[in-house]
Every structure is written in structure tokens, then in C-alpha cells.
Amino acid sequence: MKIRPYLTFKGQCQEAIDLYSNAFKTTASTIRRFSDLPENPEMVISDSQKNWILQATIPFGDDYIRLSDFGGDHPLNKAK
């Protein structure tokens, strides 16, 4: 069984991507930002969070880690 971590941050994901990419001597294979999401009137993303990472994948060998930005005050975390 492989373990593939999913790391979450609160606005510092890009710095983590840079750190892990350097540590594993690789580059992120995918980076999607919240600004890439289609517009949805029920989910308003603040200007300060539009550049946050929705999901990134950093491969190393046959494995990878995934990372994203999420915080307690992020619209995706609010209960309805």
C-alpha cells in the first residue's frame, strides 16, 4: 500500500510547493488555483484568495504528494 499525503495550508501553499519541489528536485505536475474555478454565485472567493492553490501535485519517483490551500474562513469550509 502506498501512502500519498494531502497537505493543506492557509495561503502558504505556493511556498510549500516551492519547498517540496526543491527538496525532491522536481516540479509540480499540476497547479490549479481558485481563480481557475468557474464562476458560482453561491461561492464567492475573495480577491485575496483567488491566487490560493485549489490543488497541486508534486511527483517524485512513482509517488506524489498533493497540496492545497484551505482555511477555516474559506468559503468551501462554511457549513450551510
C-alpha positions as a Markdown table, in Angstrom:
| # | Residue | x | y | z |
|---|---|---|---|---|
| 1 | Met | 0.0 | 0.0 | 0.0 |
| 2 | Lys | 1.3 | 3.4 | -0.9 |
| 3 | Ile | 0.9 | 6.4 | 1.3 |
| 4 | Arg | 0.2 | 9.6 | -0.6 |
| 5 | Pro | -0.2 | 12.6 | 1.7 |
| 6 | Tyr | -2.5 | 15.5 | 1.1 |
| 7 | Leu | -1.2 | 18.6 | 2.8 |
| 8 | Thr | -3.3 | 21.7 | 3.4 |
| 9 | Phe | -2.3 | 25.2 | 4.1 |
| 10 | Lys | -3.9 | 28.6 | 4.7 |
| 11 | Gly | -2.5 | 30.8 | 2.0 |
| 12 | Gln | 1.1 | 29.4 | 2.1 |
| 13 | Cys | 0.7 | 26.5 | -0.3 |
| 14 | Gln | 2.8 | 28.1 | -3.1 |
| 15 | Glu | 5.7 | 28.4 | -0.6 |
| 16 | Ala | 5.2 | 24.7 | 0.3 |
| 17 | Ile | 5.2 | 23.8 | -3.4 |
| 18 | Asp | 8.5 | 25.6 | -3.9 |
| 19 | Leu | 10.0 | 24.0 | -0.8 |
| 20 | Tyr | 8.9 | 20.4 | -1.7 |
| 21 | Ser | 9.8 | 20.8 | -5.4 |
| 22 | Asn | 13.3 | 21.9 | -4.4 |
| 23 | Ala | 13.6 | 19.1 | -1.8 |
| 24 | Phe | 12.6 | 16.4 | -4.2 |
| 25 | Lys | 14.3 | 18.1 | -7.1 |
| 26 | Thr | 11.2 | 18.1 | -9.2 |
| 27 | Thr | 8.4 | 20.4 | -10.3 |
| 28 | Ala | 4.7 | 20.4 | -9.7 |
| 29 | Ser | 2.9 | 18.5 | -12.5 |
| 30 | Thr | -0.3 | 20.3 | -11.9 |
| 31 | Ile | -1.3 | 23.5 | -10.2 |
| 32 | Arg | -4.9 | 24.7 | -10.1 |
| 33 | Arg | -5.8 | 28.0 | -8.4 |
| 34 | Phe | -9.2 | 29.1 | -7.0 |
| 35 | Ser | -9.3 | 31.6 | -9.8 |
| 36 | Asp | -9.5 | 28.7 | -12.3 |
| 37 | Leu | -12.9 | 27.6 | -10.9 |
| 38 | Pro | -15.9 | 28.5 | -13.0 |
| 39 | Glu | -17.9 | 31.4 | -11.5 |
| 40 | Asn | -20.5 | 30.3 | -9.0 |
| 41 | Pro | -22.8 | 32.9 | -7.3 |
| 42 | Glu | -23.1 | 30.6 | -4.2 |
| 43 | Met | -19.3 | 30.5 | -3.7 |
| 44 | Val | -17.7 | 33.9 | -3.6 |
| 45 | Ile | -13.9 | 33.8 | -3.5 |
| 46 | Ser | -12.3 | 37.0 | -2.1 |
| 47 | Asp | -9.6 | 38.7 | -4.2 |
| 48 | Ser | -7.0 | 37.8 | -1.7 |
| 49 | Gln | -7.8 | 34.1 | -2.0 |
| 50 | Lys | -8.1 | 33.9 | -5.8 |
| 51 | Asn | -4.4 | 33.1 | -6.2 |
| 52 | Trp | -4.6 | 30.4 | -3.5 |
| 53 | Ile | -3.9 | 26.8 | -4.6 |
| 54 | Leu | -7.0 | 24.7 | -5.2 |
| 55 | Gln | -4.8 | 21.6 | -5.8 |
| 56 | Ala | -1.2 | 20.9 | -6.8 |
| 57 | Thr | 0.5 | 17.6 | -7.4 |
| 58 | Ile | 4.2 | 17.1 | -6.9 |
| 59 | Pro | 5.6 | 13.9 | -8.3 |
| 60 | Phe | 8.7 | 12.2 | -7.0 |
| 61 | Gly | 9.6 | 8.8 | -8.4 |
| 62 | Asp | 6.5 | 6.6 | -8.6 |
| 63 | Asp | 4.7 | 8.6 | -5.9 |
| 64 | Tyr | 3.4 | 12.1 | -5.4 |
| 65 | Ile | 2.0 | 14.4 | -2.8 |
| 66 | Arg | -0.9 | 16.7 | -3.2 |
| 67 | Leu | -1.3 | 20.1 | -1.6 |
| 68 | Ser | -3.9 | 22.8 | -1.4 |
| 69 | Asp | -4.9 | 26.0 | 0.5 |
| 70 | Phe | -7.9 | 25.7 | 2.8 |
| 71 | Gly | -8.6 | 27.7 | 5.9 |
| 72 | Gly | -11.4 | 27.9 | 8.4 |
| 73 | Asp | -12.8 | 31.1 | 6.9 |
| 74 | His | -12.6 | 29.8 | 3.3 |
| 75 | Pro | -16.0 | 29.7 | 1.5 |
| 76 | Leu | -15.6 | 25.9 | 0.8 |
| 77 | Asn | -15.4 | 25.2 | 4.5 |
| 78 | Lys | -18.5 | 27.0 | 5.6 |
| 79 | Ala | -21.4 | 24.9 | 6.7 |
| 80 | Lys | -24.8 | 25.8 | 5.2 |
